[in-house]
Amino acid sequence: MIDTKSKLVLSILAKEGKDGSYKIVEVSDIIMSLPKHYRMDSEAVKHILTHLERQDIISVKYDDDDVFCLAVLPYGFEILENEKPKKISRPKAKEKNLNTATIILSFISALFGTAVGIVICYFVLKMF
């Protein structure tokens, strides 16, 4: 599991190299691609890149100051694919009607049970 900033950096790298081939990426380009509220300095980005490499999410061929030659490994693409939000299916009209019918049937049963209970109590009290 990786944190939000690492996921953002990984998604930027995945957009750069969609086919998994090595690409030359500058740290300043990564920083500029991040949303404003997630911006960080170059040292933080280098730290994230090192962390991703240690986790076998990316492969770094070489790095020279603020320039990296790297590729996103299949595990990195898998992480991004699994993190996409899943669609929430809405109940269909038939299911809604079934739920409504169940509620109505429960109400009628409760009403009938109450009426039967009142009649039984009436006869029991009448006996004494």
FENJOFEN-V726503 format. One record per pair of residues at least 6 apart in sequence whose ideal C-beta (glycine too) atoms are under 6 Angstrom apart, sorted by the first residue. I is the first residue (numbers start at 0). J is the second residue. Records with the same first field share a line. If there is no record, write none. Layout:
I=J  J
This chain:
4=37
5=47
7=33  37
8=47
9=75
10=79
11=29  32
12=71
13=71  79
15=22  24
16=22  70  71
19=70
20=70
21=60  68  70
23=68
24=67
25=65  66
26=41  44  65
29=44
41=65
51=57
52=59
55=74
56=74  75
57=69  71  75
58=70  72
59=67  69
60=68
61=68
